[in-house]
Amino acid sequence: MKIIHTADVHLDSKLGRYLDTAEATTRRNELLLSFNKMVEYGAEIGVDAILISGDLFDVRKISSTARDSVYSTIINNPGIVFYYLRGNHDAETFQTQVTEKYGKLPSNLKLFTDSWTSYELMGSDGKMVVITGAELSAKNNSALADSLSLDRNKLNIVMLHGQEVETAGKKDAEIIPLREYKDRGIDYLALGHIHQPKIEKLDGRGIYSYPGCLEGRGFDECGPRGFNLLEINELGINAKFVPFARRTVFDIPVDVSDLVTSDEVIARVRENATDEGVADKDMLKIRLSGKTAIEAEFDVQYIQQSLAEDYFFVKVVDESGVFIDYESFVYDKSLKGEYVRLIQAEKEAGVLDEKEAAQCIAMGIRLLTGEEKLV
């Protein structure tokens, strides 16, 4: 038996923080296309079920495009059972809109409530697994773990959506105290809410996992993104992460300490991006780091625009500083030396911090370049 575990797809995300209107529309459509492609992949390899552990949608007001596409994907794959447990971003909007438009929900779509609901899934290979889930809320969380009752003689998958913690004094709606779910007969705890992929031991019997988001949407979701593929046999449940995203998001620091011009920075960025495996379809954030010489001049806008032709999206942030060798200006009798000593005094007096002083000196020296020495 094979099962896909996904979560945090966040269909209909606005994606306006970094992307312009056209880019956001493209990326929003790609989230939906990736979900449909994942289901197509599942059908090709013969999965029996797809577990959606919350946040299939990002907003309560679902677009007709996302609603109709998800509905069509489900009904067009009758051999796959979809287990959809709502997360904190989800609402009943999907179920309501589908029922209003099509008259009823697909028979291969299984839902959950705020009480434990269990389904028996018989795979095409004759193996059976029990899938149990409950939607967390502030009202039910305090008693939910203690009310979980599983047949330890069966293979058990439990679905939840929330933030893992070892223990929790206060049972907030999105908190999952892992200690309370240990030694309860769980073979695989299918979680959602955390966007970073993770597969860990739960106890001596089972494992727990966040598959992460299907596609990275911002620079807090860098690296490979995809879903988990569960393979169930006589030995139990084996889970592996499957990279599946159309685009990968990268956040790469680039040391520019030894560089002077913008074109040198561009060449260094391209070199580092190649080393990191960045493709032209990917999204890239570059953080310029290090401390440069006073004569270095970087035009961030020019650097970003030059690199924009290489990738789907690129953002350049200048976090570099300026290296000031104050000792070299102690006896400098030029106007430049006098200016540096003045700024140094302001820094030592606490009027300027290190970064502000360096910026003032760099700008001042550029303006004073060519001044004659004082007599």
N, C-alpha and C positions, 0 to 999 in steps of 0.2 A: 504494500500500500504506500502511496505517495501523497503528501499533503503540502500545500504551500501555506506559509505563515507570513502575512504582511500586516502593516499598520501604518498610520500617519501618512497616508497618501496626500491628504489635504487638497482635494480637488476644489477648484474655484478659488484658490489662493489669489490675492490681489497682486502680489509680487511687485509693488511699486516703490519699494525702498531703494533699490539700486537700478532697476530696469526702466527704460522709457516705455511709453504706451505700447508701441509695436513689439518691443522685446518681451514685455510682460504678457501680451496676448499670445505670442509664440510659445513662451515657456508654460503658460497656463494650459494651452492645448496639449503640450507635450506631457504634462502630468497625466492627463486623461488618456492620451495615446499609450503611455507607458503602462498604465493600469490594464488597459485592454490587451496590450501586447503580452503582459505577464500572464493573463488568463489564456491567451492563445498558446503561449509556451507551455502552460500547465496542461492544456488539452493535448498538445503534441506528445508530451512525455507520459501522459496517462495518469494525472493526479486525480484522486477521488474527491478532494475537497480543498477549499481555500478558506483559511481563517483570516478574518479581518478584525484585528484587535484594536479597533477604535480610530476615530478621526479619519474616516474615509473622505469626509468633506471638511472644508475649512470654515465655511460660513453657514449660518442657519438658512439663509435665502439661497437655495440651490438654483443654478441656471438650468434652463430647459435642456441645453446641450449635454451637460453632465448627467442630469437625471435620465434622459432618454438613452444616452450611450451606455451608462452602467446597467440600466434595465435590459437593453438589448443584449449586452454581453452576457448577462446572467441567463436569460431565456434561450439564448443561442448555444448555450453549453449545458444542456440538461444532464449530462453525465458527470458534472461537477456540482457538489453541494457547497453553497456559500454560507459560511457562518459569520454573521455580521453583528459584532458587539460595539455599541456606540461609545465614543469617547467624549471628552469634555467639549470638543468643537462640534460634535454631531448633535442633531436634534431629530425629531420625528418627521421632519420635513420630507425626507426622501420617501419614507413609507407612505405618508399622507398623499404626496403628489402622485406617486405611482398608482396608488389605489384610486384616486380621483380620475386619473387619465385612462388607466387600463382596466379598472374594475376590480383587480385583485393583485396581490403580490405573487411573484413567481413561486412555484411549489418547491424549487430547489434553493430558496433563500430562507435561512433559519435565523431567527432573531432571539434576543435575550431581554430580560427585564432586570429590575433591581433585586430580584430573588434568584437563587441558583436554579438554572434550567439545564437539563442534561439531554443530550441526543446520542443515540447509538448509531455509529457509522460502520456499515459493512463494506469493506473494500472489494474491488473486482477480483482480488486474489483470495477472498474468503476470510481475511483477517478482520477483526472487529476492534474498534476503539470507541471509548466514551468521551464525548466532548461536553464539558460543563463550563458555564460562564455566568457572570452576573455583572451588571453595570453599577459601578461605584457611585455612591452619593454620601453626603454628610450624614444622612439619616441611617444608612444601613452599614456603614463601614465598621463601626465599633463591634458589631456582632457577626459580620460576614464570615470571617475565617472559622470561627467556632461552629458555625452552622453548616459548614461544608462536610458532606458525608459521601465518601467514595467507596466503591467496591474494590478492595486492594487486589483482588484476583483478576481484575481487568486492567487493560492499558488505559490510562486516564490522561486526557489533555484538559487543562483548565485555562480559561481565557479571562483576562482582566486588563483594564486600562488605567494606568496611574504611575506615580513615581515610586520606585523601589526605595525602601529604607530598611535597615536591619530591625529596628524596633520603633514604635511610635507611641508617644504618650497621648497625643491628641490625634484622633482619627479623622483627618480632613478628607474631603471627597476624593482627592486624587492620590492618596497615600496607600502604598502597599507594603505593610510590614512583613518582610520575607520570613522572619523567624516564625511567624504564626502559620505559615503555609508549609513548613517543613514537616516531614514524617506524617503526611496525611494521605499518602498513596498517589501522589502526583508524579507522573512520568515526564510530562512536559508542561511547563507553565508558560503559556503564550501571551506575552505582554505587549502593550503598546503605550505610547506617550513619550518615551525617550527616543530621540531621533538618531542616536549613535548605535550601530549594530553591536550586539553583545550576546554571547552564549556562555553561561556559567553553570556550575553545579548548584543545585538547590539543596540537596541532601544526599544520603547514600543511595537513594533510588532514582531520583529525577534531576532534570536540568530546568533552568529558566532562561528565557531569551527575549530580548527586544530585537526585532529584525531591523529597526531603524526606519527612516523614511525611504520611500521608493525612489525619490529624486531629491537631490539637494536643491534648496530654494534660495539659500543665502550663505554668507560666509561664516555662519555658525554651524553649517552642515557640510563641512568639507570632507573629501575623501570618498571612497567607494560607497555606493548606495544601492540597495536592492531588496531582497527578501530571503527568507529561510525556506529551504526545501527539507521536509521531513521524510525519511524513509523508515517504514515500520516493518519489522520482521520478527522472527521468533526470539531474537535477542533483546528486543525493545525498540526504542525510538532513537534514530540517529539524525541529528540536525546539522546542516551546513549552510553557510551564508552564500548566496548567489549574487554577485554584482550584476546589476541590470540597468542602471541609469543610462539615459541617452547622453547626458552631459555630466561631467564630474566638476565639482567646485574645488578650487585650490586657493590656499592662502600661503603665499611664499615670501619669506623675508629675503632681501637681496642686500648684501653688504656692499656699500659704495664708497668705503673709506679711502680707497686708492684711486678713485675716479674723479675726473674734473669736469667733463662735458656731458650734456644730455645724450648725445649719440653713444658715448661709452656706456652710459647706464642702459640704454636700449639694447645694446649688444649683450651686456651682462644678463639682463632680464631674459632675453631669448635663450641664452646658454643655460641658465638655471632652470627655465621652464622646460626645456628639452630634457635635462637631467631628471626632472621630476615626472616626466611622462605626460606633460600637458599636451592635449591635442587642440586643433583649431576649433573644434566644436565646444570646447570647455569654457567655464567661467573662471576668471582669474583675478585675484587680488594680490597686488605687489606692494610690499611694505619696504621702502628704502630704509636701511639701517646703517649704523656705524657713524664715525665722525670724520668729516672731510676736511681738506685743506681750505684755508680762507679763500683762495682763488677759485674754488670749485663753484660752478653756477649750473644749477639744474632747473629746467623748465618742466614742471610736473605735467602741465596741460599738454605740452608738445610730446612728452614721453608717452602719455596715455593715448593721445590721438594716433601716434605712430604705431603703438601696439594694438590699437583697436581693430586694425585690419587683419591681425593674426588670429584673433579669438572671437568667440561669440560675444563675450563681454569681458572687459578688463577695467579694473580700477587701480589707480596708483596713489598710494599714500606716502608722503615723505615724513618718515620718523627719524631721519638722520639728523645729526648735530654737526657743529663746526668745532674742529680741534684748534684751540688757542694755546700757543706756547707763550705764556705770559713772561717767562724768564727772558725770552729773546727780545722783548721790548723794554726791558728795564733801563738800558742805557741808550736806547734809540732816541736821537735828538730830532727826528723828523716830526712833522705834524701828525703823522700816522702813529708814531710811538706815544706822543702826548695824548692822543685820542684813546689809545688802548689803555694807558694807565688811568685815564679818567673813568673809563667804563669799569676797569678792574676795581677802582675805589668804590664805585657805586655798587658793585657786586658784593664786595667785602662788607659794605655798610648795610646790606640786606635790602637795598632798593631794587636791585635786579637779581633774579635767580640765574643759575648757570646757563640755562637755555636762552633766556632773554639777553644776557650779556653777550653770548656767542653770536646771536643774531644781530645785535647792534654793532658789534665789532666787524662782522662780515660785511654788513651793509655799508658801514662807515668807511672801511678800508677801500671798498670798491669805488666809493665816491672820491676818496682822497688819492687814488692812484695817480702818480706823477708829480706829487707835491715835492718841492725842494726842501732840503734839510734846514732846520732852524739854525741860525748863527749864534 
